[in-house]
Amino acid sequence: MNDVKWAPSADIETLKQRAAILASIRAFFAEREVFEVETPCLSQASVTDVHLATFVTQFVGPSYAKGLPLYLQTSPEFAMKRLLAAGSGAIYQIGKAFRNEESGRHHNPEFTMLEWYRPGFDEYLLMDEIDALMQSILSCAKATRISYQAAFEKYLSIDPLTIELHALKAVCEQYGYAEIAAQETSVDPLLQLLFCMEIEPQIGQNVPCFVYHFPASQAALAKLNEQDPRVAGRFELYFKGMELANGFNELTNATEQSLRFDEDNLQRQQMALPKVEKDNRFLKALEQGLPNCAGVALGIDRLVMLATGKASIKEVIAFDIERA
């Protein structure tokens, strides 16, 4: 019993700073008349995204003697969009999300997410608002912006929207990823590898940096760009070596969204991953009518790390997975 880790992984002073940051975020949205909501952590539906692994449990109770499978949510997105379809207007949520993936310096299987949606906004207006929040919380300078295509051209001298697989594999070999590249049959995993390993470390080091117009194939929940349908209204925010936020000009077409879920499941089959049933409640909400809007998910724990100068996520949460 002597080696049991009972104490918090974060010190109390840091937790007080965290509480102050959360209060500032709520004040930020109150001033803008964006109202706070709560949606379930447990859902009867999971997500088809091949990059997300969901925790699953069972509810056994009245009418469900044989058990009802329930999934801990990787994001409150689908439930919040159901509220938007019901006429909520601008909303935000600060809550727990769960992803069954490795823990590490920037990751904990249970983490806190800030997610918000702005009817009438596109990705550019939402980036403006995120920028204002960042300056408010971190006292940092105004963020820079670069397109996904321009980032690859600047740092790797390639065009990610036109490069063919054999040429991309050659680039990967130049950077020491020949073994990984040899196994891939499509460009997206290799683009993601190069972006993560070679581009991310070079952007957003001194001031936050938005990367926008991700390839359409990497943006299953975003509208395609009207001027260039090769890219979609997806953006990410990076600062000091961390991905902080992932946002979209939200897809509102139920038929198109259903087809993209099908594409996810086809990819799952190719990767020997289990099929995931589509969230029909979410699709029904889209059929009812999701207003044109932009939305974003921002990692609270990582934001607190930046605000407090901590090097690890366990230093800004009360109990990390090893102490939970």
C-alpha positions in Angstrom: 0.0 0.0 0.0 2.9 2.3 0.6 3.5 2.8 -3.2 -0.2 3.7 -3.9 -0.3 7.1 -5.7 -3.1 8.8 -3.8 -2.1 12.5 -4.3 -3.1 14.6 -7.3 -0.9 14.6 -10.4 -1.3 18.5 -10.5 -0.4 20.8 -7.6 -3.2 22.7 -6.0 -2.0 26.1 -7.2 -2.1 24.9 -10.8 -5.6 23.6 -10.3 -6.6 27.0 -8.9 -5.1 28.6 -12.1 -7.1 26.1 -14.1 -10.3 27.1 -12.4 -9.6 30.8 -13.1 -9.1 30.0 -16.8 -12.4 28.1 -17.0 -14.1 31.1 -15.3 -12.5 33.4 -17.9 -13.7 31.2 -20.8 -17.2 31.3 -19.4 -17.1 35.1 -19.1 -15.8 35.3 -22.7 -18.9 33.5 -24.0 -21.3 35.2 -21.7 -20.2 38.5 -23.1 -20.9 37.2 -26.6 -24.2 35.7 -25.6 -23.2 32.2 -26.5 -25.0 30.0 -24.0 -23.6 26.9 -22.2 -25.1 23.5 -22.7 -24.5 20.0 -21.4 -24.9 16.8 -23.5 -24.6 13.2 -22.5 -21.2 11.5 -22.1 -22.8 8.2 -22.8 -24.5 7.7 -26.2 -26.2 4.8 -28.0 -24.1 5.6 -31.1 -20.3 5.8 -31.7 -18.3 7.5 -34.4 -17.1 6.0 -37.7 -13.8 8.0 -37.8 -11.0 5.5 -38.4 -8.7 7.6 -36.2 -10.9 7.4 -33.1 -11.3 4.4 -30.7 -14.3 4.6 -28.4 -14.7 3.2 -24.9 -17.9 1.0 -24.7 -19.9 -0.3 -21.8 -23.4 -1.7 -21.2 -26.5 -0.4 -19.4 -28.6 -3.1 -17.8 -31.9 -1.8 -16.4 -35.6 -1.6 -17.0 -36.4 -2.6 -20.7 -32.8 -3.5 -21.2 -32.3 -6.7 -19.3 -30.0 -8.0 -22.1 -28.0 -4.9 -22.0 -27.8 -1.7 -24.0 -24.4 -0.9 -25.5 -23.3 2.7 -24.7 -20.3 4.6 -25.9 -18.3 7.2 -24.0 -18.2 10.2 -26.4 -15.1 11.1 -28.2 -16.6 14.6 -28.7 -20.0 16.2 -27.9 -20.3 17.2 -31.6 -23.2 15.1 -32.7 -25.4 15.9 -29.7 -24.6 19.7 -29.9 -25.6 19.7 -33.6 -28.9 18.1 -32.6 -29.4 21.1 -30.3 -28.5 23.4 -33.2 -31.1 21.7 -35.4 -33.6 22.2 -32.6 -33.1 25.9 -32.7 -30.6 26.5 -29.9 -28.6 29.3 -31.6 -25.0 29.8 -30.6 -23.8 27.3 -27.9 -20.7 26.1 -26.2 -19.8 23.2 -23.8 -17.0 22.5 -21.5 -17.0 18.8 -20.7 -15.3 15.5 -20.6 -14.4 13.5 -23.8 -12.9 10.0 -23.9 -10.6 8.4 -26.5 -9.3 4.9 -26.1 -5.7 5.7 -27.2 -2.3 6.0 -25.6 -1.6 8.4 -22.8 1.5 10.6 -22.9 2.8 14.1 -22.5 -0.1 15.6 -24.5 -2.7 12.9 -24.1 -4.9 11.4 -21.4 -7.7 8.9 -22.3 -10.2 11.2 -20.4 -9.7 14.9 -21.1 -11.6 18.2 -21.1 -12.8 19.7 -24.3 -14.3 23.1 -25.1 -16.5 22.9 -28.1 -18.6 25.7 -29.6 -20.8 26.4 -32.6 -21.7 29.7 -34.2 -24.7 29.8 -36.6 -24.0 32.3 -39.4 -20.2 32.0 -39.1 -17.8 30.5 -41.6 -14.4 29.2 -40.8 -12.7 32.6 -41.1 -15.1 34.3 -38.6 -14.6 31.4 -36.2 -10.8 31.7 -36.5 -11.2 35.3 -35.6 -13.1 34.4 -32.4 -10.7 31.7 -31.4 -7.9 34.1 -31.9 -9.6 36.6 -29.5 -10.0 33.8 -26.9 -6.4 32.8 -27.2 -5.2 36.4 -26.8 -7.5 36.8 -23.8 -6.3 33.6 -22.0 -2.7 33.4 -23.0 -1.9 37.1 -23.5 -0.3 36.1 -26.8 0.0 38.0 -30.1 -2.5 37.7 -32.9 -2.3 34.3 -34.7 -0.9 33.8 -38.2 -2.7 31.8 -40.9 -1.4 29.5 -43.7 -3.3 27.2 -46.0 -2.5 23.4 -45.8 -1.3 23.6 -49.4 1.0 26.6 -48.8 2.5 25.0 -45.7 3.6 21.9 -47.7 4.9 24.2 -50.5 6.8 26.3 -48.0 8.4 23.6 -45.8 8.6 20.6 -48.1 8.4 22.1 -51.6 5.6 19.9 -52.7 1.9 20.4 -53.6 -0.2 18.1 -51.4 -3.2 18.5 -53.6 -1.6 17.2 -56.8 1.3 15.0 -55.7 1.0 11.3 -56.8 1.6 8.4 -54.5 5.0 7.3 -56.0 6.4 10.9 -55.7 5.1 11.2 -52.2 6.7 8.0 -51.2 10.0 9.3 -52.5 9.7 12.4 -50.3 8.9 10.2 -47.3 12.1 8.2 -48.0 14.1 11.5 -48.0 12.9 12.2 -44.5 13.6 8.7 -43.2 10.1 7.2 -43.4 10.8 4.7 -46.2 9.6 1.7 -44.2 6.2 3.3 -43.4 5.8 4.7 -46.9 6.4 1.3 -48.5 3.2 -0.1 -46.8 0.8 2.7 -47.8 -1.6 2.6 -50.7 -3.0 6.1 -50.5 -1.6 9.6 -50.1 -3.5 10.8 -47.0 -1.7 8.8 -44.4 1.7 9.9 -45.8 0.6 13.5 -46.0 -0.5 13.3 -42.3 2.8 11.7 -41.4 4.8 14.5 -43.1 2.6 17.2 -41.7 2.9 15.9 -38.1 6.6 15.1 -38.1 8.0 17.8 -40.5 5.7 20.8 -40.6 4.0 21.0 -37.2 7.4 21.5 -35.4 8.0 24.6 -37.6 4.7 26.4 -37.2 3.2 28.3 -34.3 6.3 28.4 -32.2 6.2 32.1 -31.3 2.6 33.0 -32.0 -0.4 30.7 -32.6 -0.8 29.5 -36.2 -4.0 28.4 -38.0 -3.6 25.9 -40.8 -6.8 26.0 -43.0 -8.2 24.4 -46.2 -7.3 20.8 -45.4 -7.8 18.3 -48.2 -11.5 17.3 -48.6 -10.4 13.6 -47.9 -9.3 14.7 -44.4 -12.4 16.6 -43.5 -15.4 14.3 -43.2 -17.6 16.8 -41.3 -16.8 19.9 -43.2 -18.2 21.6 -46.3 -16.2 21.6 -49.4 -14.7 24.9 -50.5 -16.8 26.4 -53.3 -13.8 27.8 -55.2 -11.7 24.7 -54.9 -13.6 21.5 -54.0 -10.3 19.7 -53.5 -10.2 21.3 -50.1 -12.7 21.7 -47.3 -13.6 24.2 -44.6 -11.4 22.6 -41.9 -8.7 24.3 -39.9 -6.4 23.5 -37.0 -4.7 25.7 -34.5 -1.1 25.1 -33.4 1.0 26.8 -30.7 4.4 25.9 -29.2 4.4 22.3 -30.6 0.8 21.5 -29.7 -2.4 21.0 -31.7 -4.9 23.1 -29.8 -8.1 23.1 -31.9 -9.8 21.5 -34.8 -12.6 23.4 -36.5 -15.0 23.2 -39.4 -17.3 25.1 -41.6 -19.9 22.5 -40.8 -21.4 20.1 -43.3 -25.2 20.5 -43.2 -26.3 18.0 -45.9 -27.6 14.7 -44.4 -27.2 12.7 -47.5 -23.6 13.7 -48.1 -22.8 13.1 -44.4 -24.3 9.6 -44.6 -22.2 8.8 -47.6 -19.1 10.0 -45.8 -19.9 7.7 -42.9 -20.1 4.9 -45.5 -16.7 5.9 -46.8 -15.3 5.7 -43.2 -16.7 2.2 -42.8 -15.2 1.1 -46.1 -11.8 2.4 -44.9 -12.4 0.6 -41.6 -12.9 -2.6 -43.5 -9.7 -2.1 -45.5 -7.9 -1.5 -42.2 -9.4 -4.6 -40.5 -11.3 -2.4 -38.0 -14.8 -3.2 -36.9 -17.7 -1.5 -38.7 -19.5 1.2 -36.7 -23.2 1.8 -37.2 -24.1 5.3 -38.3 -25.6 7.7 -35.7 -29.2 7.9 -37.1 -30.3 10.5 -34.5 -27.6 12.8 -35.7 -28.5 12.2 -39.4 -32.1 12.8 -38.7 -31.2 16.1 -37.1 -29.3 17.1 -40.3 -32.4 16.1 -42.3 -34.5 18.4 -40.0 -32.1 21.2 -40.8 -28.8 22.2 -39.3 -28.2 26.0 -39.8 -25.2 27.1 -41.6 -22.5 27.3 -38.9 -18.9 26.9 -38.0 -17.8 24.9 -35.0 -14.6 24.0 -33.2 -13.2 21.7 -30.5 -10.4 23.0 -28.3 -8.4 21.1 -25.8 -8.7 22.7 -22.4 -5.9 20.7 -20.8 -3.4 21.8 -23.5 -4.6 25.4 -23.2 -3.9 25.2 -19.4 -0.5 23.7 -20.1 0.4 26.7 -22.2 -1.0 29.2 -19.7 0.8 27.7 -16.8 4.0 26.7 -18.6 3.6 23.0 -17.7 5.3 20.3 -19.8 2.9 17.5 -19.4 -0.9 17.1 -19.3 -0.8 15.2 -16.0 0.5 18.5 -14.4 -2.7 20.3 -15.2 -5.4 17.7 -14.4 -6.2 16.6 -10.9 -5.7 12.9 -11.5 -4.2 11.4 -14.6 -5.0 7.9 -15.8 -2.2 6.4 -13.6 -3.9 7.9 -10.5 -7.6 7.8 -11.5 
